[in-house]
Amino acid sequence: MKRLIALMTLLIVGYMVGVWTFLLFPQILIKNGLKGLALYLIVTAVLVVAPYFSVEATRRTRYLFVEYLTKISRFPGIAISLAIFAIIGGSLILYYSASVLAAAFAASDILYLALILIISLILASIILFHAKEKTLVLMTWFSAVFIIFVVISFFIIRDYSLTASGKSLSVQLALETLMTHITATNAPLTLRDGIRIVLLGFLGLGLGYGFFMVMGTFLPKEADSRKMIGAGYILQLLIGILVTYIFVYALAATFPGTALRYAESGIADALKFTKDIIGALVAARSPEASRVLYLLVFSIYFAGMTTFIPLIETVGHIISESTQSSRNTALSIALSMVLFLSMILAVDTLRRMFLAAFFAYLPLMVALEMIPLIRNRNVLGQDARLYGSAIAVLGLLAAALFIVKFVRGTVGQQLGVMVGVIFVLPVLLNGMLLKTRG
């Protein structure tokens, strides 16, 4: 049992720490300093109860996810909405992870990107289809390798940056400036920054996909989900801080003159800055730079895969239940959809559109995820219902702000808001789904 709990905890850590931790978490600390970190801690400390309640909802009833939503919450449409959202979210995660790795082979970015996407999906298929009872072990091995890569990357990249700062005054000044920024206590914290931190909190805990409710369907009764999720949360936070220092050292060593611009960049531009760092390391053509390069890109890649594979398992679980199909058939459908979407994300306009849809509707998906907690009568009690209601309100407010912002934004963002309507259609058709399942 102890081994299973350790494996599940590692799985939770790998799931929570994703590619967005690398691309967005450092921005918060560089721009907002310790105020940003403190607000993130407050937000996630409040939100971390949601995974616990979600796990316990299905674990205590022993219902499967869709079965729980149908019989207890009377809202099977939520499962379909979360599955659609997870497919698009998983496609974005896979694309960003693969594109960072492809950038290290700068001879042909598009060619390597397509190749890495296909190899990644084959790897995911082997773990999900052929590993059988070892699927959990292999997924946790991914998480363990990822954590090791992050720790090693921190020390190697730090040494590389410190060596560069001893040879270059501009690198030294950039490093000192960035270190001052991430430890500042007087940095401004606007409403926009606060909303971004709330959004990052949703991402950092992996909310909005239904993963934790699905996990509760096969978690043993003897396992202490509170300790597992708590340990996962703490490790996720520590890794996020390590990632921030990794980016600070990498930015100072590669782009000392423009490093602070990274903190001001939008979500869509975060990948560009990362690719610029990779390009500078490739151009350096030294053994030290190559070591830093591969540690950095594989850390980001593993971060994406440790989130992507559990997401596909979640989607497969939902599709299998909803259509009464086999697990292999459901996973094949999910992987085929991801392959198509991740390929078309190479088109800049489509990528920005789906990115806008994902971030605009993420808080709304979190609110939908709370409905089973709100509507349950006897499973978790009044505390869960009140908590779920509070988080749902927070999600709805954040979604409203983001949707309004994107409606007033670029054409790509406006299209993203329109495309994102597909996330809520199954909820609007919930009555029809109830009759079908009845």
N, C-alpha and C positions, 0 to 999 in steps of 0.2 A: 504493500500500500504506500509506503514512504517513497518508493521509487516512482510509482505512478503520480503521486502528488508533486514530486520534483519535476517530472517530465511535463505535467500540466502547467506548472508555474513557469517553466522555461517557454512553453508554447504561448502563454499569455504575454510574457515579456516580448517575445518575438513579434507577436501580433500587434501589441501596442506601439512598439518602436518601429515606425515605418519610414518610408522615403520622405514623408513630409517632416519628420523630425529633423532630418538633415537639411532640408531646403528651407524650412520656416522657423524652427525653434531658435537658431542662432540670431535671426533677425530681431526677435523680441528682446533678447538680452543686449545685443549691440545697440539697439535704438532706445530701449526703455530702462536698461540697467537693472538694478536690484528691485526697483518698483515693479517692473514688468515680471520679474521672476516671482516676486511676492504675490502679485495678482494671479499669476498662473498657478501658484501653489494653492491659493484660496479657491480658485475656480475648480481645479481638478480634485481638491479635497472634498468639495461638495459633490462633484459629478461621479466620483469613484464609487459611491453607494449604488449608482444605477447598474453597473455590471453585477454587483452582488445580488441585488433584487432580481435582476433578469435571470441569472443562473438559478436562483432559488425557486423562481416561479415554475419553471419546467421540471426542475429536479424533484421538488416536493410532490408534484402531481404525477410524475413519471410519464406525462404525455409527450408525444413528439411535438415539434414546434407548431406546425400548421394545425395539428389536432388540438393543441392548447388554445390557439387563437380562435378556432371554430367552436369548441365546446365551452371554454371558460370565458373568453373575451367577446365571442360572437363577432370577430373582425378578421376573417381570413384574408381580406384584401391587403392588410398590412404586410403579410408575408410576401406577396407578389411585389408590392412596392419596394420593400427592402431588397428583394432579389434583383430587381431591375437596377436599383441604385448600386448594389454591390457589384454587378457586372460592369457598369460604367466606371465606378470607383476602382475596381480591380484592373480594368483596362488602362486607366490613367497611371496607376501605381506601376504596372508592368512596363508601360511605355517609358515613364520617367526613369525607372531603374535600368532598363535596357539601354536607353539613350545615353545615360551617364557612362555606362560601361563601353558603349560603342565609341564614345568620344575619345577614349584612350587609344583607339585604333584609327587615327585621324585620316588615314588614306582614303577611306570612303565611308562617311558617316552613315548614309542611308543603307548601303549594302550590309555593313556590319550590324546596323540596327535591326534590319529584317532577319538576319541570321540569328542574332541573339534573342530576338522575340520568339522565333521558332524553337530554338534550343531550350529556352526557358519554359515554354509550354510543354515540350517533350519531357523535360525534367519534372515538371509539376505532374504530368500524366503518369510517369513512372511511379512517383511517390503515392499518388492518389489511387491509381488503378492496380498496380502490381505488387505494392508492398504489403497489402492486406493488413494483417494485425500489426505490422511494423510501421504503418503510416504515421502514427503518433510519434514513435521513436525517431523516425527520419525527420519529421517536422521540427522536433525539439533539437535534433542535431544541427539543423539549419540555424536555429536560434543560438545554440551554444557557439557555433563557429562565428556567427555574426558578432556576438558579444566579445569573443576573443579578438576578432579583427579590429573592433572599435578600440579596445584597450591598447593593443599593439600600435594601432594607427596614432593614437594620442601621443605616445612616447616618441615614436619615430618622427612624426610631423613636427612635434615640439622641438626636437633636437635639430631638425633641418632648418626650422625658422630661426631658432636662436643662433645657429651658425651663420645663417644669411644676415641676421641683424648685426653680427660682429663685423661683417665685411661691408655693409651698406648702411649709411646713415638714414636713408629714406625708409628702409625696412625697419630699422630700429625705432624711428619716430612713429611709423604706422602701428607697430606692435604695442608701443607704449600708449598710443591714443586709443586703440581698440581695447586694451586691457582696462584703461580708465573708464571707457564707456560701459563695459559689462559689469563693472563694480560700482558705477555711479549711483548715488542715492537721490540726486536732484534732477534726473532726466525727466522731461515732460511726459505726461501720460494722458493722451487725448481720448475722447469717446471712441474714435475710430480704432485707436490702439487697443482699447478695452475689448471691443467687439472681435478684433483679430485674435486676441488672447483667448477669448471664450471659444472661438472657432478652433483654435489650436488645441484647446482643452478637449473638445469633442474628438478631434483627430487623434490626440495623444492617448486617449483611452479606447479608441476603436469603436466609438458609439455610432449608431445610425445604420448598422448593417444587420442586426439581429444575431450576431455571432454568439453572444453570451447566452442567449436563450436556447440556441441550438446546442451549445456546449453543455448546458444543464441537463439535456436529455440523456447524455451518456456518462455524466459525472457520477461516480459512486457515492452512495449515501454517507459513507464513512469519511469522505474527503471534506476538509474544512475550507469551503469556498472563500470565506472571509480572509483567512490567512493567505491563501493562494493569490487572490486578487490584490491584497495589500502588499505582498512581496513583489508581485508583478509591477504594481504602481510605483513602488520605491525604486526598483531597478530601472524602470522606464525613465524616471526623473533623473537618476544619476547618469544614465547614458545620454539623455538630452543635454545635460551640462557638459559632459565629455565632448559631445558632438560640437557644442558651441566653441569650446577651446580649439578643437581640431580645425574648425572653419576660421577662427581668428588667426591661428598660426599660418594656415594655408593662404588666407587673404593677404596677410602682412608680407609673406615671402614672395608672392606672385604679383600682386597689384597694390603696392603700398600707397600709390597716389590716389587711388579711387576706392579704397577698401570700404570707406564709410557709406558709399552709395549703395552697397549691397543691402544695408539695413532699410533703406528707403524704397527699395524696389518692390514691385507688386508680385503677387503670387505667380503670375505667368512669366515674369522675368527672372525668378529665382533660379530656374534651370540654366538660363543664359550665363549668369554669374558663375555657376558651378562649372559649366563647360569652359568658361574663360580660364578658370583656375587650372583645369585639366589641360587646356591648350598650352598654358604657360609652362606647366611641368613637362609636357611632351617636348616643347621647344628647348627646354634647358639641356636636354641630352646628356644627363649625367647619371651615374648609378644611384646616387642619393635621391635625385628627383624622380627617377623611375620607381624606386622603392616606395616613395611617398605616393606617387601616382596610383600604383596598383593597390596599395593598402586603402587609399581613399575611395577609389571607384568600386572595389569589391565590397567594402563596408556598406556603401550606399546600395549596391546591388543586393546584397544579402538582406539588408533592412527591408527592401521592397519585397523580396521573395518570402520572407518570414511572415509578412502580412498577406501577401497575395494567395498563398496556398491555403491557409485557413479560410480565407474569403471564398475561394472556389468550393471548398468543402461545404461551407455554409449554403452557398447558392445551390449546389447539387442536392443537398438535404432538402431544401425548400421545393425545388423542382420535382424531386422524386416523390415527395409527399403530395404535392398539389396535383400531379398528373398520374399518380399511382404507377410510375415507371420504375425500372431498376436503378440502382445507384450509378452503375456504369453508364447507362443511357443518359441520366440526368447530368452527370459530370461531362459527358461528351458534348451535350448541348451547351453547357456553360462555357467550356473551353473553346468551342467553335465560335461562339459569340464574342468572346474575349479576343480571339485571334483576329477576327474581322475588325473589331473596333480599335484594337491596338495598332493595327496596320494603317488605318485611315487617319489615326492621330498624328501621323507624320506630316499631314497637310496642316499648315499653321492655322488657317482659318477654322478648320474643324476642331483642332486641338483647343483653341481658345474658346470655342463655342461649348464644347463638352466640359472644359475646365470651369467655365462660368456656371453651367448647369449644376455641376457637382458641388461647388462651393456655395452657390445661392440656395440650394435645397438641402444641404447637409443639416443645418439646424432643424428644418422641418422634418427630416427623417428621424432625427433624435426625438422630436416631439411625438411622432407616430410610434416610435419604439416604446414610449412611455404609456401608451393607451392600454396595453395589456395589464400594466401595473395599476392603472387607474380603475379599470373595469373589473378586476378580479374581486370577488366577494369574500371568499373564505380562505384563500391560499396564503396570502402574506399579511393580511390585516390592514387596519386603517393607516398605519404609519407609511406603508408602501404607497398607498393611494394618495396621501397628501404629498409625499415626496415626489411621486411621479407627476402629479399635477403641477408642482412648482417648476420642475425641470421642463415640462411641456410648455409652460408659459414662457420660460427663458428661451427655449428653442424657437417658439413662434415669433417672439420679438426679434431675435437675431435674424431669423429667416426674412421677416418683413423688411428689416433694414438692408440686408444684402440684396434682396430682390429689387427694392426701390433703387438702390445704388446701381445695380447692373442695368435696370431699365433705362436709366439716365446715362449709361455709359456708351461704349462702342457698339457697332453693329453686331460684332461677334458676341458680346455680352448680352445684348438684347435677344439674339437668336438662342443663346444659351438658356435664358429665362423661359422662352417659348418651348424649347425642347424638353426642359425639366418638368413640364406639365405631365409627361408620361409617368413620372414617379408617383403622382397622386391619383392617376386614373383608376388603378385597381381599388383604391380606398373609396372613390366615388361610386364604383360599381359593386361595393361590398354586399348590398342586398341581393344582387343577382348571384354572386358567388356563394352566399349562404344557401340560397335555394338549390343551386347546383350540387353542393356538397350534402345538402339534406336529402 
